[in-house]
Every structure is written in structure tokens, then in C-alpha cells.
Amino acid sequence: MNIESLQATKPTSKKLAMLNESNQIIVSVVIPTRNRPQIVARGVRTALAQTLQSIEVIVIIDGPDQETVNVLSQIAEPRLRVIELSKNIGPSGARNAGVREAKGTWIAFLDDDDEWLPEKLERQLEVANNSHYDFPVVASRFISQTPKGEFIRPTRLPNLSEPLSEYLFARNSFFKEEGCIQTSTIFVQKELMQKMPLEEKFYRHEDWEWLLRVTAMEGVGVEFVPEPMAIWHSEMGIKRLSNINDWQYSLDWIRATRNLVTPKAYSGFIATMITPSASSVGDWKAFFPLLWEAIRCGKPRPIDICLYLIMWLFPQQLRQKVSSILTNKFKK
């Protein structure tokens, strides 16, 4: 394992050129982390256990964190590089730093608390090489591991003519994660990441914003490996940015991203992403303003209105219980 230290600054073009000189590494795995040494070590081991061997695993420690350095130093693997940033810059900045340091042609992101199945990179590389897109963004299904059981997500793949924003945010059923792309399944060319890096001002929803922005480019399209290739520990009892309840932030985010989503997707995001957060903290003063926002700026369908009311009128635990029962029923 190699341990490096970086100042949290953007590299020069000379440095980028030097990093691109190596043709031996096909895929660079980028894992941002901070203060979760045992968890990130588990994820690193699943990346190193891939059937595709021509890879490097770059762990970006987002700010000084000696304990994580110590734990990762125990993994005797030359393909592992650990880079400790001089200060905390956030998940998007850490991922961008990893991309800049990458020597591979392809980039695969892995959240520190997730895992990969052994054939994940091999399958995605095969799909990417057979894609008709110049810059394919390859995702996969994943296993959502929760205290209530394991579920394969997303339950459906996007239709050919379906706008990505509607696939992500406009549900056609009452089931959560019907359409989704999880960060730990994203596989993309380094060249595309250099053309369109992650937006570092967002601390949440940054992966969605990047996907919406990049798929608007010519020659870019989303492909899927239909089988689950990753394990998402969605409810581990540990702090995740995606679990922070801040519905006002999400509202500000969708307003700022309005030009990248369809009206139907805008309403769907309010009904299924913002409303559960507002209702879970009993913020009833948001009931009519959020409904009006969905109507005024979006194009809500009957199912969106129904989901909106369900989110407000039925407790989260009851919704989760019913969803779990119905999901298990349909799995049989």
C-alpha cells in the first residue's frame, strides 16, 4: 500500500498529463472516506477482490485521520493507494481529487460503507465496451441491505425514451427506490469526469446533479448491468449524508436544478424526496407550501398527489412496514 499526502488544491495540467502516461491500469476505484476506518477497510477489500485485476484502489481520506491511515496500512496490497488530504473538502471534492490522481481509463466510485460483488467491474467494463454511446455511464442494480431484510434495487430499469430525471424522481408505483442509480454503482470514463467533474458546492444530492448534468451532453448515455453488483448498507445505524433530514436543503437543491429536470420529475421529487423528510419531523407548516410548489413549478400526476398525502398522513414506520410486506409478497 502506498500512503500519500495532498494539499486540497486543483492539479496542474502537467500533473494530469503525467498521470495519463500509464496504460497498465484499466480501472481506478475511488473511495472517499473520513473517520470510519473499519468500515472503509471492508469496502477496500471487496474492491481488491474483483475478478478484473488490472485496477488500482484510491482511498481519499478527506482531511487528517491517522486512525484510518493506520488501519489501511495493514492491507498489504500494491494496488492500494491511500491519499490523505490536508483538510476536509467534502465528498464531491474528495471524489474529484481521486479522479485527478487516477491512472486508469475508467473510474468506478465506491462509498466507504458499501461493498461490491466480485464480478462488478468486469461486467460493467463489458457493457461499456459494447455501448453505442461515446461516453457511457454504466450503473447496475444493487442489494439494499436493511434490518428488515435484503431487497434488490432498483425494481425497474429506465425505458429508452424516458428522461433520466423522471426515472429517478417520478414514481409509477408506491414502492421506494423504484428507479434509482446508487453512487457505488457508477462506472464512467476518466475523460468524461475531467470534462464534467462533480459540483463541490453540494454536500447532498451531488451524484444526482452530476448525472442530470452529464447526461445532457452529446454522446453520453446511461447503461445498466441488470443484475445486482453492489451491496448498499442503507440502514447501518451510522451517520450518512444521505440520511440527514434537511428538507429545506433538498427544496433549495431541486429549485437550483430545475433546468435539468422535467416538470413531472420536479413534482415527483417534492412528493417522494422532500415530503417524507418534512413529515417525519412534523413540520406541518410546510404542507400547503410544498403542495403549491409541486403544482406551480411542476406537473403532478394523480399518483404524485396520492403519494404526497400518504407521506403526510401515515407515519413512516407504518409506511415501511406495509412496503416491506408488499415487497416480500411480490418476491414470492
Buried (B, 14 or more C-beta within 10 A) or exposed (E): BEBEEBEBEEEEEEEBEEBBEEEEBBBBBBBBBBBBBEBBBBBBBBBBEBEBEBBBBBBBBBBBBEEBBEBBEEBEBEBBBBBBBEEBBBBBBBBBBBBBBBBBBBBBBBBBBBBBBEBBBBBBBBBBEEBEBEBBBBBBBBBBBBEBEEBBBBBBBBEEEEBBBBBBBBBBEBBBBBBBBBBBBBBBBBBBBBEBBBBBEBBBBBBBBBBBBBBEEEEBBBBBBEEBBBBBBBBBEEEBBEEEEBBEBBBEBBEBBBEBBBBBBBBBBBBBBBBBBBBBEEBEEBBEEBBEBBBEBBBBBEBBBEBBBBBBEEEEEEBBEEBBEEBEEEEE
